[in-house]
Amino acid sequence: MTGVLSRKSTDLADLTATELLAAFAAGEATPSQAVDACLARIAATDDAHNAVLLLLADQARAAAAESDARWAAGTARPLEGVPFGLKDIVATAGITTTGGSSLYRDFVPTEDAALAARLHEAGGVLVAKLSTFEFACGGAVNRTFGPTRNPWDPTRTTGGSSSGSGAALALGQVPLAIGTDTGGSIRIPASFCGLTGIKATHGRVPRHGVMGLSWTMDHAGPMARSVADCALMLDVIAGPDPRDPTSIPLEDTPFAAAIGRDVTGMRVARPRGFLEQEMHPAVAAAHETALAELAATGVEIVDVELPTFDLAAVASWWIIYAEMLSLHEEHADLIEDRDEMGASLLGAAPFVSAADYLRALRLRPLFMRELEDAMAGCDALVTPAMTSLPPLIAPSMTSDLGGREVPWLEAACRTTVPFNLTGSPALVLPSGLVDGLPVSMQLVGHPRDEATLFALGTAYQAATDHHLRRPPVLGAVH
């Protein structure tokens, strides 16, 4: 055998979406075989990790059989036969969509979310609805469906709120998954689970049919095991939708065209100050190594300042809490377990006034300008994706920043939530291991310039093997 499977694992569950498509095209594998491999991996790993909320085995096998026929007939579509998972806040017609909440345990939408419909139309095969924090917020210990456990260490969290997407990808249960990101919920589990994920420009991916949390901060996007797969998926789900007035037009060139683009001579801004101010020492050291690896691709790293970005984080939370309370006010009255969603909602209520919310909205353009000024003359900006390692699962989780324990969400969102406020595209990719746990780098782009992030990300992944590392638990399933 001289094709994809001779160079890679013969277990199809270990292949990326790009590799699966190459194997299908070469006649080395079929979508039905890929789906069976993913279902077998779920059976072998999910009891210990709880990534899957709803398994759709029969539906997936039927869709895969249709994809087999399309490949045989020469009518394959862009994602033909590739298995994927959806965070369970994404509406699926005729399929339960719980939002991770007991309140929606029996909710069955009548239509697909826009992005789910696009994945189906591109030939993707939905295998499972994936775990999430309740309504994409609340605590990591979901009292209705249980916590999702990190494949690198099951005593630790995946982060969230796209917790199931992170675990499922790291375990090889699916090669592609959808996450959502209001304050970091794609990038946090991508970092904690050793994955690649992108929060694209605000409005790049339409949110019609995705349960909302904060309408000016919410994003949806791809999570995968490589930059190339994220670009492949974003090409399918991006583009305007009349049902989402915030959605933006497509670019003239597909995102996948940026894969392999030369990055020599690109300038990448490194912000000193708030975004690197307080970190676990080993994570900080790993970030220095990652910056050296990035520079070795031919990129110039340039120090810059973002002097008020500590206030950007505060403004972000004012907006999130105010909009969350508005969207979920009815739920706050219904939820009895206030250790979960109710605590997040009701605890925030006394502290965010209408004046606070309007002040944050007024400040938002100033933070956007500060970021653009700092990035002037640079192609992107680089930060650590996380300031700490994945915390131990507990009702009240904390993160070690090296001498100080802080609430885990405070540590996790320090480097992520400001870019929800600015709406900037932000790509997270693995950059090493610390104590056997993944650490990652975040690349932030100019508005609507995901392509440069994909070019930088693929150059980094071509020069390093961090994204190829898999959790030790997978050694037991081969």
C-alpha positions as CSV (number, residue, x, y, z in Angstrom):
1,M,0.0,0.0,0.0
2,T,1.5,3.3,-1.0
3,G,-1.2,5.8,-0.1
4,V,-2.3,7.7,3.0
5,L,-2.8,4.5,5.1
6,S,0.7,3.3,4.4
7,R,2.1,6.5,5.9
8,K,-0.4,6.8,8.8
9,S,-2.2,4.7,11.3
10,T,-4.4,2.1,9.8
11,D,-7.1,3.0,12.4
12,L,-9.2,5.5,10.5
13,A,-10.2,7.2,13.8
14,D,-6.7,8.5,14.1
15,L,-6.7,10.3,10.7
16,T,-7.5,14.0,10.2
17,A,-10.4,15.0,8.0
18,T,-7.9,16.0,5.3
19,E,-6.3,12.6,5.4
20,L,-9.6,10.8,5.4
21,L,-10.7,12.7,2.2
22,A,-7.4,11.7,0.6
23,A,-7.9,8.1,1.6
24,F,-11.5,8.1,0.2
25,A,-10.3,9.7,-3.1
26,A,-7.6,7.1,-3.4
27,G,-10.0,4.2,-2.8
28,E,-8.1,3.2,0.3
29,A,-11.0,3.6,2.7
30,T,-14.7,4.4,2.6
31,P,-16.9,6.7,4.7
32,S,-18.7,3.7,6.1
33,Q,-15.3,2.4,7.4
34,A,-14.5,5.8,8.8
35,V,-17.8,6.0,10.7
36,D,-17.4,2.5,12.0
37,A,-13.9,3.4,13.3
38,C,-15.3,6.5,15.1
39,L,-18.1,4.5,16.6
40,A,-15.7,1.9,17.8
41,R,-13.5,4.6,19.3
42,I,-16.5,6.1,21.1
43,A,-17.4,2.7,22.5
44,A,-13.8,2.2,23.8
45,T,-13.3,5.6,25.3
46,D,-16.5,7.5,26.2
47,D,-17.5,5.8,29.4
48,A,-14.3,7.2,31.0
49,H,-14.5,10.7,29.5
50,N,-18.2,11.6,28.8
51,A,-17.7,13.6,25.6
52,V,-20.9,12.3,23.9
53,L,-24.4,13.4,25.0
54,L,-26.2,11.7,22.2
55,L,-24.8,9.0,19.9
56,L,-26.4,8.9,16.4
57,A,-25.0,5.6,15.2
58,D,-27.8,4.4,12.9
59,Q,-28.2,7.8,11.3
60,A,-24.4,8.1,10.8
61,R,-24.2,4.7,9.2
62,A,-27.0,5.5,6.8
63,A,-25.4,8.8,5.8
64,A,-22.1,7.1,5.4
65,A,-23.6,4.6,3.0
66,E,-24.9,7.5,0.9
67,S,-21.4,9.0,0.9
68,D,-19.9,5.7,-0.2
69,A,-22.2,5.8,-3.2
70,R,-21.2,9.4,-4.0
71,W,-17.5,8.6,-4.0
72,A,-18.1,5.6,-6.2
73,A,-20.1,7.8,-8.6
74,G,-17.6,10.7,-8.7
75,T,-20.0,13.2,-7.1
76,A,-18.3,13.7,-3.7
77,R,-18.8,17.0,-2.0
78,P,-16.2,19.0,0.0
79,L,-16.7,17.0,3.3
80,E,-18.1,13.8,1.7
81,G,-18.2,11.1,4.3
82,V,-16.2,12.8,7.0
83,P,-17.6,12.2,10.5
84,F,-18.1,15.2,12.8
85,G,-19.7,16.1,16.1
86,L,-21.8,19.1,17.2
87,K,-21.7,20.9,20.5
88,D,-25.2,20.3,21.9
89,I,-26.3,23.9,21.7
90,V,-26.4,23.6,17.9
91,A,-30.0,22.9,16.7
92,T,-30.5,19.6,14.7
93,A,-33.8,19.0,13.1
94,G,-35.6,16.0,14.6
95,I,-32.7,15.4,17.0
96,T,-32.7,16.3,20.7
97,T,-30.7,19.5,21.5
98,T,-30.4,19.9,25.2
99,G,-28.1,22.9,25.6
100,G,-26.5,20.8,28.4
101,S,-29.5,21.6,30.6
102,S,-32.2,19.5,32.2
103,L,-34.7,22.2,31.1
104,Y,-34.1,21.2,27.5
105,R,-33.7,17.4,28.0
106,D,-36.6,16.7,25.6
107,F,-36.3,19.7,23.2
108,V,-36.3,18.6,19.5
109,P,-35.8,21.5,17.0
110,T,-37.7,21.5,13.8
111,E,-34.8,22.8,11.7
112,D,-31.1,22.6,11.6
113,A,-28.9,25.5,12.6
114,A,-27.4,27.3,9.6
115,L,-23.9,25.8,10.2
116,A,-25.3,22.3,10.8
117,A,-27.2,22.5,7.5
118,R,-24.0,23.6,5.7
119,L,-22.1,20.7,7.1
120,H,-24.8,18.2,6.0
121,E,-24.9,19.8,2.5
122,A,-21.2,19.5,2.2
123,G,-21.4,15.7,2.8
124,G,-20.3,15.6,6.5
125,V,-21.7,12.8,8.6
126,L,-23.0,13.7,12.0
127,V,-22.0,11.0,14.5
128,A,-22.8,12.6,17.9
129,K,-24.1,15.6,19.8
130,L,-21.4,16.5,22.2
131,S,-21.2,17.6,25.9
132,T,-21.3,21.2,27.0
133,F,-21.5,23.3,30.1
134,E,-25.1,24.2,30.8
135,F,-26.3,26.7,28.1
136,A,-22.5,27.1,27.3
137,C,-21.8,28.7,30.7
138,G,-22.2,27.6,34.3
139,G,-19.7,25.2,35.9
140,A,-17.6,22.4,34.6
141,V,-19.3,19.9,36.8
142,N,-22.6,19.6,34.8
143,R,-25.0,18.2,37.4
144,T,-27.4,16.9,34.8
145,F,-25.0,15.1,32.5
146,G,-21.8,14.9,34.5
147,P,-18.4,16.4,33.9
148,T,-16.4,15.8,30.7
149,R,-12.9,14.5,31.6
150,N,-9.7,15.5,29.9
151,P,-8.2,12.7,27.8
152,W,-4.7,13.7,29.0
153,D,-5.6,13.3,32.6
154,P,-9.2,12.3,33.5
155,T,-8.9,14.0,36.9
156,R,-8.7,17.3,35.1
157,T,-11.2,19.4,33.1
158,T,-11.2,19.8,29.4
159,G,-12.2,23.4,30.0
160,G,-15.3,24.6,28.2
161,S,-17.8,25.3,27.4
162,S,-17.1,23.2,24.3
163,S,-16.0,20.4,26.6
164,G,-17.3,17.4,24.6
165,S,-15.9,18.8,21.4
166,G,-12.4,19.0,23.0
167,A,-12.5,15.5,24.5
168,A,-14.0,13.8,21.4
169,L,-11.3,15.2,19.1
170,A,-8.5,14.4,21.4
171,L,-9.8,10.8,21.8
172,G,-10.2,10.3,18.0
173,Q,-14.0,9.9,18.4
174,V,-14.4,12.4,15.5
175,P,-11.9,14.3,13.3
176,L,-14.0,17.5,13.2
177,A,-16.3,19.2,15.7
178,I,-18.1,22.5,16.2
179,G,-17.5,24.6,19.2
180,T,-18.8,28.0,20.2
181,D,-16.9,30.8,21.9
182,T,-18.3,33.7,23.9
183,G,-15.3,34.2,26.2
184,G,-12.9,31.4,25.1
185,S,-15.1,28.3,24.7
186,I,-13.4,27.1,21.5
187,R,-9.9,28.1,22.5
188,I,-9.9,26.9,26.2
189,P,-10.7,23.2,25.4
190,A,-8.6,23.3,22.3
191,S,-5.6,24.4,24.5
192,F,-6.3,22.0,27.4
193,C,-6.8,19.0,25.1
194,G,-3.9,19.7,22.6
195,L,-6.1,20.6,19.6
196,T,-6.4,23.3,17.0
197,G,-9.4,25.6,17.0
198,I,-10.4,29.0,15.6
199,K,-12.7,31.7,16.7
200,A,-13.1,33.4,13.4
201,T,-14.0,37.1,12.9
202,H,-17.4,38.0,14.6
203,G,-20.1,37.2,12.1
204,R,-17.9,34.9,9.9
205,V,-20.0,31.9,10.9
206,P,-23.8,32.5,11.1
207,R,-25.3,31.7,14.5
208,H,-28.9,31.1,13.4
209,G,-30.0,28.0,15.3
210,V,-27.2,28.2,17.9
211,M,-28.4,28.8,21.5
212,G,-27.3,32.3,22.4
213,L,-25.4,33.5,25.4
214,S,-24.2,37.0,24.6
215,W,-25.3,38.2,21.1
216,T,-22.4,40.7,20.6
217,M,-19.8,38.3,21.9
218,D,-20.9,34.8,20.6
219,H,-18.9,33.1,17.9
220,A,-19.2,29.6,16.5
221,G,-16.4,27.8,14.7
222,P,-14.2,24.7,13.9
223,M,-12.2,22.5,16.2
224,A,-9.9,19.9,14.8
225,R,-6.5,18.2,15.1
226,S,-4.8,20.4,12.5
227,V,-4.9,23.9,11.0
228,A,-5.6,22.5,7.6
229,D,-8.8,20.8,8.9
230,C,-9.9,24.0,10.6
231,A,-9.6,25.9,7.2
232,L,-11.4,23.1,5.4
233,M,-14.3,23.2,7.9
234,L,-14.4,27.1,7.9
235,D,-14.7,27.1,4.1
236,V,-17.9,25.1,4.5
237,I,-19.6,26.9,7.4
238,A,-18.6,30.5,6.7
239,G,-20.7,33.0,4.8
240,P,-23.7,35.3,5.3
241,D,-27.2,34.1,6.3
242,P,-30.2,36.4,6.1
243,R,-31.4,35.0,9.4
244,D,-28.3,36.3,11.2
245,P,-28.0,40.1,10.7
246,T,-24.5,40.0,12.1
247,S,-23.1,37.6,9.5
248,I,-20.5,39.0,7.1
249,P,-19.7,38.3,3.4
250,L,-17.3,35.6,2.2
251,E,-13.8,36.5,1.2
252,D,-12.8,36.2,-2.5
253,T,-10.3,33.4,-1.8
254,P,-11.1,30.1,0.1
255,F,-9.4,29.8,3.4
256,A,-7.8,26.5,2.4
257,A,-5.7,28.5,-0.2
258,A,-3.7,29.9,2.7
259,I,-2.4,26.5,3.7
260,G,1.3,26.3,3.0
261,R,1.6,30.0,2.1
262,D,5.1,31.3,2.7
263,V,5.3,33.3,6.0
264,T,8.9,34.4,5.7
265,G,9.2,38.0,6.6
266,M,5.9,38.2,8.3
267,R,5.8,40.3,11.5
268,V,4.0,39.1,14.6
269,A,3.3,41.4,17.5
270,R,4.0,40.1,21.0
271,P,2.0,42.2,23.6
272,R,3.8,42.7,26.9
273,G,1.8,43.4,30.0
274,F,-1.6,42.1,31.0
275,L,-1.8,39.2,28.6
276,E,1.5,37.8,29.9
277,Q,1.5,39.4,33.3
278,E,0.6,36.4,35.5
279,M,1.2,32.8,34.4
280,H,2.2,29.4,35.7
281,P,6.0,29.5,35.5
282,A,6.3,26.3,33.4
283,V,3.6,27.6,31.0
284,A,5.5,30.9,30.7
285,A,8.7,29.0,29.9
286,A,6.9,26.8,27.3
287,H,5.6,30.0,25.7
288,E,9.1,31.3,25.3
289,T,10.1,28.1,23.5
290,A,7.0,28.3,21.3
291,L,7.9,31.9,20.3
292,A,11.4,30.7,19.3
293,E,9.9,27.9,17.2
294,L,7.6,30.5,15.5
295,A,10.5,32.8,14.8
296,A,12.4,29.9,13.3
297,T,9.7,29.7,10.5
298,G,11.0,33.1,9.2
299,V,8.7,35.3,11.3
300,E,9.9,38.4,13.1
301,I,8.5,38.8,16.6
302,V,7.9,42.4,17.6
303,D,7.2,43.6,21.1
304,V,4.1,45.9,21.5
305,E,2.0,47.2,24.3
306,L,-1.7,47.0,25.0
307,P,-1.9,49.3,28.0
308,T,-5.6,49.1,28.8
309,F,-6.4,45.5,27.9
310,D,-6.9,44.6,31.6
311,L,-10.0,46.9,31.3
312,A,-11.0,45.2,28.1
313,A,-11.4,42.0,30.1
314,V,-13.6,43.8,32.6
315,A,-15.8,45.3,29.9
316,S,-16.1,41.9,28.2
317,W,-17.6,40.4,31.4
318,W,-20.0,43.3,31.8
319,I,-21.3,42.7,28.3
320,I,-21.5,38.9,28.7
321,Y,-23.4,39.0,32.0
322,A,-25.8,41.7,30.9
323,E,-26.7,40.0,27.6
324,M,-26.7,36.5,29.2
325,L,-29.2,37.8,31.8
326,S,-31.4,39.2,29.1
327,L,-31.4,36.1,27.0
328,H,-31.9,33.6,29.9
329,E,-33.9,35.6,32.4
330,E,-36.8,33.0,32.2
331,H,-34.3,30.2,32.9
332,A,-32.9,31.9,36.0
333,D,-36.4,31.7,37.6
334,L,-36.7,28.0,36.7
335,I,-33.3,26.6,37.7
336,E,-33.3,25.2,41.2
337,D,-29.7,24.0,41.2
338,R,-27.9,27.3,41.7
339,D,-24.5,25.7,41.7
340,E,-24.8,25.6,37.9
341,M,-26.4,28.0,35.4
342,G,-28.5,29.7,38.1
343,A,-25.4,30.7,40.0
344,S,-23.8,32.3,37.0
345,L,-27.0,34.2,36.1
346,L,-28.3,35.2,39.5
347,G,-24.9,35.9,41.0
348,A,-24.2,38.4,38.2
349,A,-27.5,40.2,38.4
350,P,-26.8,42.7,41.2
351,F,-23.4,43.7,39.8
352,V,-24.2,44.7,36.2
353,S,-26.3,47.8,35.7
354,A,-27.7,49.2,32.5
355,A,-25.1,51.9,32.8
356,D,-22.3,49.4,33.2
357,Y,-23.5,47.6,30.0
358,L,-23.7,50.8,28.0
359,R,-20.4,52.0,29.2
360,A,-18.8,48.7,28.1
361,L,-20.4,49.0,24.7
362,R,-19.1,52.6,24.4
363,L,-15.6,51.5,25.3
364,R,-15.5,48.6,22.9
365,P,-14.4,50.6,19.8
366,L,-11.6,52.1,21.8
367,F,-10.2,48.7,22.7
368,M,-10.6,47.7,19.0
369,R,-8.6,50.7,18.0
370,E,-5.9,50.0,20.6
371,L,-5.5,46.5,19.3
372,E,-5.3,47.7,15.6
373,D,-2.8,50.4,16.6
374,A,-0.6,47.8,18.4
375,M,-0.8,45.5,15.4
376,A,0.0,48.3,12.8
377,G,2.7,47.0,10.5
378,C,2.3,43.5,11.8
379,D,0.5,40.5,10.2
380,A,-0.8,39.0,13.5
381,L,-0.4,39.0,17.3
382,V,0.7,36.1,19.5
383,T,-0.1,35.3,23.1
384,P,-0.1,32.2,25.2
385,A,-3.5,30.5,24.7
386,M,-3.8,29.8,28.5
387,T,-2.0,31.1,31.5
388,S,-2.2,27.8,33.4
389,L,-2.5,24.1,33.1
390,P,-5.9,22.3,33.0
391,P,-7.3,22.4,36.6
392,L,-8.5,19.4,38.6
393,I,-12.2,18.8,38.3
394,A,-14.0,20.1,41.4
395,P,-17.2,22.0,42.2
396,S,-15.2,25.2,42.6
397,M,-12.1,24.8,40.3
398,T,-9.0,26.9,40.7
399,S,-5.9,27.4,38.6
400,D,-2.3,27.6,39.8
401,L,-0.6,30.7,38.5
402,G,2.6,30.0,40.4
403,G,2.2,31.1,43.9
404,R,-1.5,32.2,43.6
405,E,-4.6,30.1,43.1
406,V,-7.4,31.9,41.2
407,P,-10.8,30.9,40.0
408,W,-10.2,28.8,36.9
409,L,-12.3,30.9,34.6
410,E,-10.4,34.1,35.5
411,A,-7.2,32.4,34.6
412,A,-8.5,30.7,31.4
413,C,-10.3,33.8,30.0
414,R,-7.5,36.3,30.6
415,T,-6.0,35.8,27.2
416,T,-9.2,34.9,25.3
417,V,-12.2,37.1,26.2
418,P,-10.6,40.5,25.1
419,F,-10.7,39.1,21.5
420,N,-14.4,38.3,21.8
421,L,-14.8,41.9,22.7
422,T,-12.9,43.1,19.6
423,G,-14.4,40.4,17.4
424,S,-10.9,39.5,16.1
425,P,-10.1,36.1,14.6
426,A,-8.0,34.0,17.0
427,L,-6.4,30.6,16.3
428,V,-5.2,28.3,19.0
429,L,-2.7,25.6,18.2
430,P,-0.6,23.1,20.4
431,S,2.9,24.3,21.4
432,G,4.1,21.6,23.8
433,L,3.6,19.6,26.9
434,V,4.1,20.6,30.5
435,D,4.0,17.8,33.1
436,G,2.3,15.7,30.4
437,L,-0.4,18.2,29.8
438,P,-0.9,20.3,26.6
439,V,0.0,24.0,26.3
440,S,-0.8,26.2,23.4
441,M,-0.2,29.4,21.5
442,Q,-2.8,31.9,20.3
443,L,-2.5,33.8,17.1
444,V,-4.8,36.8,16.7
445,G,-5.5,38.4,13.3
446,H,-6.7,41.6,11.8
447,P,-10.5,41.7,11.2
448,R,-11.6,39.3,8.4
449,D,-8.0,38.0,8.0
450,E,-8.3,34.4,9.1
451,A,-6.1,33.5,6.0
452,T,-2.9,34.9,7.6
453,L,-3.6,32.9,10.8
454,F,-4.0,29.7,8.8
455,A,-0.7,30.5,6.9
456,L,1.2,31.1,10.1
457,G,-0.4,28.1,11.8
458,T,0.4,25.6,9.1
459,A,4.0,26.9,8.9
460,Y,4.3,26.3,12.7
461,Q,2.7,22.8,12.4
462,A,5.0,21.9,9.5
463,A,8.0,22.8,11.6
464,T,6.8,21.1,14.9
465,D,5.1,17.9,16.0
466,H,3.1,19.2,18.9
467,H,-0.3,18.8,17.1
468,L,0.6,15.2,16.3
469,R,0.9,14.1,20.0
470,R,-2.0,12.1,21.4
471,P,-3.1,11.3,24.9
472,P,-1.4,8.2,26.4
473,V,-4.9,6.6,27.0
474,L,-5.1,6.0,23.3
475,G,-2.3,3.5,23.5
476,A,-4.7,1.1,25.3
477,V,-7.3,1.2,22.5
478,H,-5.0,0.3,19.6
